[in-house]
């Protein structure tokens, strides 16, 4: 089960992409070209086609930071994690209407309460009630 969105794997992205590609291609085949349904499916398909390779690249180069790396490396790595969280959230939002469909992996294809373990720990130490 996906606990933090930063833990999304290449296999998660590929499986969600393949699931959505099959659904969207099916919609395009069942509806006439130029119909609203066909256009909507094409737009979502195009988003997956363009976004998934970039997300896979960011996951592939994600590094586990131990604090000994240069500051610039840490900044880039933290930005990659933020990008992974944002991109994954978008893909999952687009796929959510199919939740409950055969083959939809609701244990992995979800938006979690926290992007990272560190974010959860920070919020535990700084609850919103302490912000005032």
N, C-alpha and C positions, 0 to 999 in steps of 0.2 A: 504494500500500500504506500502510495506517495505521501510522505509526511511534510516535506518542504518543497516548494516549486523549484528551488535550486538543485534538487536531486533528480530532476527529469533526465532521462537517458536518451541516447541516440535511438535505442530500440523503441522507447515511448513515442518519440517524434515520428519515426518511420511507420510504426503501427497506426498511429492516428492519421497520418497522411494517407496511408493505403486505405484505411477504413473510409475516410472522407472522399477520396478519389473514386472509390467504387460507388458510393452513394450519389455523388454529384454527376458522375458519368451516366448513371441510371436515370437521373432526372432529365439530363440533356437528351437521352435517347427516347424517353417517353413523351417529351413535349416538342412541339414544332420549333425549329430555329426561329429566333426573333421573338418568341413568347417571353413573358415576364419570368416564368419559371426557368426557362433555358438561360436567360440572361443572368438571373440571380445565381444559378448554379455555376455558370461560367465565371462570374465575379469571385465567388468564394473559392472555386478551384484555382483561379489565378493567384489569389492571395496565398493559398497553400503552396502552390508551385514556386512562388517567389520567396516566401518567408522560410519555408522548411530548410532549404540548403544553408541559409545564413545561420539559422538556429543550430543546425547540426554542426556547422563549423565552430560556433561559439562553445558548444558543449564539448567538442573534440579538443579544443585548446584550453578548456577550463583547467586551472591548476589549483591544487590545494595549497593554500598559503600557510606558512609556519611563522611568519614574522621576520624572517632573515633575508627576504628578498628586497631589492631596491624599491624605493617609494613609488617610482613610476610603474614598476611591474605590478605592485599592489593596487594602484589606482586603476590600471587597465583591467586587471583581473576582477576587481570589484564592479567595474562598469559592465564587464561581460556577464557577471552574475545578475546584475540589474536587467540587462538586455534579455537574458534567458528567461527571467521571471516575467517580464513584460510580453515577450513574444509568445511564450507558452500560454500565458493568460488569454491572449487574443485568440490563439488557435482553439483553445478549450471553449471559449465563449462561442465561437463559430460552430463548434461541434455539439454543444449542449442540447440543441433540439433533438438530437438522435439518442440522447441518454435513454436507456431502457431498451434500445433496439438490439437485436442479436448481434453479438460481436463488439458491442460498445463496452470498453473496459473502465467502468466507473471507479475502480480502485486506483487506477493510475492516471486517467484522463480527467483531472479535476484541478480546481483552484483551492489551494490550502489556506489555512488561516495566516500562515507566515511564510515568507519567501525563503528564509534561512533560519537555522538554529540560533544564530546570533541575534537575529531580529526578535525571535521569541524570548530569548533570555533578557534582552534589553527592555522589552515591554513588561516582563515580569518584575524587573527592578524599578521601572518607571511607569507605573500604571497611569492611565489618563486622569484618574482622580488626583494625582500628585502634580498635575500640570498647572493647576490654578494657584 
